[in-house]
Amino acid sequence: MMDRRAFVLTFGATVAVPAMARANTGILTPQEAHDAMTAGRLLLVDIRTPDEWKQTGVAEGAWPLDMRDRKFGPSLMAMIDRNPDHKISVICRTGSRSGYLVDVLKQNGIHGVLDVSEGMVGGRYGPGWIKTGLPIVKSYEALSAMPKDLRAS
């Protein structure tokens, strides 16, 4: 079992490996994620790339952290550690990367991170945040709304 520090240091190497299986628990629909964020019980992390954020916008209230950025691991762990009273969830484009990330976290002893498996644009798990009609904001608005020291990029 890898401790948190080792996880943060090795995370970059693991994101390149494709996901082989998805967890069957800890999955939220976009509507469930939106409702929990609105109620102040959930923080949503958009793990896509800056180009993807610019193309579609970011879920209103989500914190954009590029999963490929070298500071992603430390930023995500700081977010989890600083928000013990909130659930943490992740969203990507179609649900593949977010499902993979949740699996990697679980394998390394970090449990409770939830997957918005439909993603922003939808895919095999459902229509996604945008087609569901949930609010989005420009990427620069989402970036400016999150704590500066947690920004990966």
N, C-alpha and C positions, 0 to 999 in steps of 0.2 A: 504494500500500500504506500502510495506516495503522499508526503505531507504537502501542505498548501504551498510552501515556498518552492519545493521541487516542481510542483504542478505549474506554478507561474513561470518558472524558468524554462520548462520544457513544452509549454503549451503551443508555442509557434510551430514546432515540428509536428505536432499531432494534427493540426487542422488540415494538413494536406492529404491525409488518409481518408478515403471515402467511407461514409457510414455503411455498415453492413446490416444493422438492425435498428429498429426504432423502439423506444420505450412505450409501453401501453398505458402508463400512468403519467400523471402530471401534465396532461394536455389541456389547453384552453382554446376555446373558439375566440375569434377576434371580438365578438360581442361580450363574452365573459371577461376578457382582458380589459376591454374598455370600461365595463361596469365596475370592475374591481379597482382600476386606476382612478376613476371618477370618485369612488367611495374612499379613496386614500389608503387602500389596503395592498396595493400592488405597484411595483416599479417595472416598467417595460424597457428592455434594452433592444435597440435595433442594431443587429450585428452585420448588416450589409456594408457595402463599400460606399465611399462618398459619391461616386458616380451614380450608384443606384438611388441614394437619398435624393440627389438632384433630379433624377428622372421622374420619380413618383411622389416625392415628398416623404415625410416621416409621420408615423402615427402621432396624433396630438398627445403630448404628455410623455412620449417615449424619449429615451436618451440614446442618441446615436453613438455607438462604439464600434469602429471597424474591426472585425474579427481578425483581420490580417495584420493589424498594426502591432508592433512589438510591445507596446504598452497596454495592449488589450487585457492580458491576464491580470496584471497588477490593478488596473482600473476596475475590472469586474470584481475582483476579490475585495477591493476597498468598498465598492458599492454594496456588496453583500454584507460585509462586516459593519458598515456604518448604518445599516437599515435593518436591525434585527426585528423590528415590528412590522415589516413589510415583506410580502412575498416578492420574489424576483422572477420575471419571465423574460424570455427571449423570442425575437421574431426575425425572420430573414425574408427572402423574396418568395419562396414557395414552400418552405418547411423543411427542406433537406438539411441545411446547415444548422438550423436551430435544434432539430432533433439530434443531430450528431453531437453538437456542443453539450446538450443535456446529458447524453450518454457518457461523454468523456468526463464531465464533471462528476457524475455518479460513480464511475470507475475509480475516481480519485478521491472518494469520500466526501464530496460536496453534494449534498442532497437538498431537495426542495426547490430547485430552480425549475420553473414551468416552461413548457414549450407552446407557443402559439403556432401550431403546426400548419395552419392554412397559409401562413405567411402574409405578405403585403398584397401580392397579386393573385394568390390562389394557386391551386394545383390539384394533385390527386387527393388531398385531404379536405378540400372545400373551396369556396369562392374567394376567401381572403379578405383582408381588412378593407381594401379599396372598393371591391365589388359589393361588400356588405353595406357600404355607404357610411362608414365611420369617418370621423374628422381626421384630416391630415394638415400638416403645416410644412412650410418651406424648410429645407435642411438647415439653413442658417438660423432660423428661428429656434429649431430644436437644439442646435448646438449652443446657442447663446443662453438657453434656459437651464442648462445643466451646470453643475459645479465645475469651475475651470480646472481644478486639480484632478478631476476624473476624466477629462477629455483625453482620449487616446491620441488623437491627431492634433 
